Every structure is written in structure tokens, then in C-alpha cells.
Amino acid sequence: MHNFASAPKEGNRVLVCNNLYLEHTFFMEINEIIKKTNAFLAEEFEVAPESITPGADLKATLDLDSLDYIDLVVAIENNLGFKVKPEDFQGIVTFQDFYDYVTGRIKQKELV
């Protein structure tokens, strides 16, 4: 028998499975990371926040040239608290690629 009184609650739903609760928590963390990332990118590179979408091209949307990548590295380090190497950007094309990179690095940092 389940003890629903101690189960975490979300709105009107009771989350019974611990894995479901962890997945929900991680999903919320990812959304917060994306929200924070979009905010500092829009401000730093002076673009409309609505132009930053998961499928959009990072370089084209932010109008990045080689010197702008240095600004991007500094912005990431200042806003997200981890060091970035230039070669980390080799596989990043879209904002979704960037979000995956950022969330992976944050999770990696939390494990240390």
C-alpha cells in the first residue's frame, strides 16, 4: 500500500514513483537553465528573446563572429559558473545543442 500523504505533490496530481519525481525535478531544472541562458544571451548579444528557439542557429541568431565567441565564453562563465574551452563549440549548431551542452556541464559540475 502506498503512503500518499508523504508523496511529493504537483498541482492536483500525486507523484508516487521516485523516478517520476526525479525526472520532474530534472525537467524543471532544465527549464530554469534554458530560461536563464536565453535571458543572458538576449541581453549580451542584443537580440529579441523570441528569436532564441531550440531549433534556431546559434551563430546566425546571435550574429557571432570569431571575437564574439570570446564574449560568449565569458558570458557563460559569468552566468553559469563553469569554464568553457573554445573546442567545446565545435558540435554546437542550434540552441538545443547549446542547451544540451550547458545542462551536461552543469550536471557534471554537480557530480564533482
N, C-alpha and C positions, 0 to 999 in steps of 0.2 A: 504494500500500500504506500502511496506517495504522500509526503507531508507537504501539501500545497502552501501552508502558512509560511514556511521558510523559503519557498522558491522565489527567485527574483521575478518581479512583475514588470510588465511593459504595457502601459495603457490598460486595456481590459483583458489582455492575454496573460496567462501564467506560463513562464518558461520553465519547463520541467527538466529537460535534458541539460546537463552541464555543458556539453559540447555546443549545443544551440546557444546557450548563454555566452560562451566564449566567442563563438562566431559573430553573434550580435554585437558584442563589445568591440571586437576587432573591426567590424564593419563601421561602427560609429567612429573609431579611431581613424580609419582611412578617410572617412568623410571630413573629419576635422582637419586632417593633414592636407587634403585637397583644397579645402576652403582657405586655410592659412596660406598654402602655396600660391593659389590663384590671387589672393589679396596682395601679397608682396610682389608677385610678378607684374600684376597690373599697375601697381604703383611705381615700381622700379623702372619698368620699361614703357611707361605711359601708354598703355593700351586699354581699350574698353574691356572690362571684366567679362562681358558676354562673348567676346571673341575667343576667350580661352575655354576650349571644349576638349574633351578627351581625344577626339579624332583629328583635331587641328594640328598642323605642322608647327612645331615649337619654334624653329628658326625663322620661318616666314611670318608667323603671327607676332613674334617679339621683335622682328626685323633685326636679327642678330648678325653682326659681323664678327670677325675674329677678336677684336678688342672687347666687344660686348660679352663674349663668353667669360672674360675675366670678371666683369661686373656680375654676371650670373653666378659664378663660383663664390664670390664674396657675399652676394645676397643669400645664397643657400647656407653658407657657413654662419652668417649673422642671424638668420631667421630660424634655421633648423638645427644648428648646433653640431654639425659634423663636417669633417674635412672632405673636400672633393678633389679628385685628380682629373686633369684635362681628358685623359683617355677614357674616363667614365662616360663621356658623352658620345662615344663612337656608335653605340647602338641605340641612341635616343633620337627618335624622329618626331613622334607625336607627343602630345601632353600626357596621354595614357602611358607611354613608355617612361616619361619623366616621373609620373606618379608612382609607377611600379618601382622605379629606381629609388625614389625618396622613401617610400614605405619600407622597402627592403633594407635600406641603410639604417632607418630608424629602428626597425625590429632588430637588426644586427647589433646596433648600439645598445639596445635594452638588454641583450643577452650577455653583454660583457660586464 
